[in-house]
């Protein structure tokens, strides 16, 4: 699964934003794909092993088991702050925030919104990320910085149609 999701992403991001020879780019793609796949495999093995161990020790599966097993697996497997782990954690964080928001409504902790809150969320997220990009760029994750630099800085200079179709920053 890690190879299935990481390889296409690494391919696109490497050829869009990384410099170097074709060999270096292919090596970077293979390394990112391997790291992502290995970490997911280690995590699943750790999580499922700890789930089985806890159920065996307590005679049944309880909800806390999943939280505890995932915390241990997250610490052991994803605790190293590197670009692959960082991206996976950010991916999960965004989905967790949406999930917790829905759970809070389902449990009655917050009332069901009368209108779809998504437009407001979208506005706040885009407002925040562009403010960070313009005034505190260093705080953003490197691949997000690269994407935003491409969209908002590099697009200020145009040479011909190839800037739009291929890459809008000359290397010569």
JOQUIUR-V905645 format. One record per residue. RES is the residue in three letters. OMEGA is omega as a letter, one per 30 degrees, with the letter a starting at -180 (* if undefined). Layout:
((RES:OMEGA) (RES:OMEGA))
This chain:
((UNK:l) (UNK:l) (UNK:a) (UNK:a) (UNK:a) (UNK:a) (UNK:l) (UNK:l) (UNK:a) (UNK:l) (UNK:a) (UNK:a) (UNK:a) (UNK:a) (UNK:l) (UNK:a) (UNK:a) (UNK:l) (UNK:l) (UNK:a) (UNK:l) (UNK:l) (UNK:l) (UNK:l) (UNK:l) (UNK:l) (UNK:l) (UNK:l) (UNK:a) (UNK:a) (UNK:l) (UNK:l) (UNK:l) (UNK:a) (UNK:l) (UNK:a) (UNK:l) (UNK:a) (UNK:l) (UNK:l) (UNK:l) (UNK:a) (UNK:a) (UNK:l) (UNK:a) (UNK:a) (UNK:a) (UNK:l) (UNK:l) (UNK:l) (UNK:a) (UNK:l) (UNK:a) (UNK:l) (UNK:l) (UNK:a) (UNK:a) (UNK:l) (UNK:l) (UNK:l) (UNK:l) (UNK:a) (UNK:a) (UNK:a) (UNK:a) (UNK:l) (UNK:a) (UNK:a) (UNK:l) (UNK:l) (UNK:l) (UNK:l) (UNK:l) (UNK:l) (UNK:a) (UNK:a) (UNK:a) (UNK:a) (UNK:l) (UNK:a) (UNK:l) (UNK:a) (UNK:a) (UNK:a) (UNK:l) (UNK:a) (UNK:l) (UNK:a) (UNK:l) (UNK:l) (UNK:a) (UNK:a) (UNK:a) (UNK:a) (UNK:l) (UNK:a) (UNK:l) (UNK:a) (UNK:l) (UNK:l) (UNK:l) (UNK:l) (UNK:l) (UNK:l) (UNK:a) (UNK:a) (UNK:l) (UNK:l) (UNK:l) (UNK:a) (UNK:l) (UNK:l) (UNK:l) (UNK:l) (UNK:l) (UNK:a) (UNK:a) (UNK:l) (UNK:l) (UNK:l) (UNK:l) (UNK:l) (UNK:a) (UNK:l) (UNK:l) (UNK:l) (UNK:a) (UNK:a) (UNK:l) (UNK:l) (UNK:l) (UNK:a) (UNK:a) (UNK:a) (UNK:a) (UNK:a) (UNK:a) (UNK:a) (UNK:a) (UNK:l) (UNK:a) (UNK:a) (UNK:l) (UNK:l) (UNK:a) (UNK:l) (UNK:a) (UNK:l) (UNK:l) (UNK:a) (UNK:a) (UNK:l) (UNK:a) (UNK:a) (UNK:l) (UNK:a) (UNK:a) (UNK:l) (UNK:l) (UNK:a) (UNK:l) (UNK:l) (UNK:a) (UNK:a) (UNK:a) (UNK:a) (UNK:a) (UNK:l) (UNK:a) (UNK:l) (UNK:a) (UNK:*))
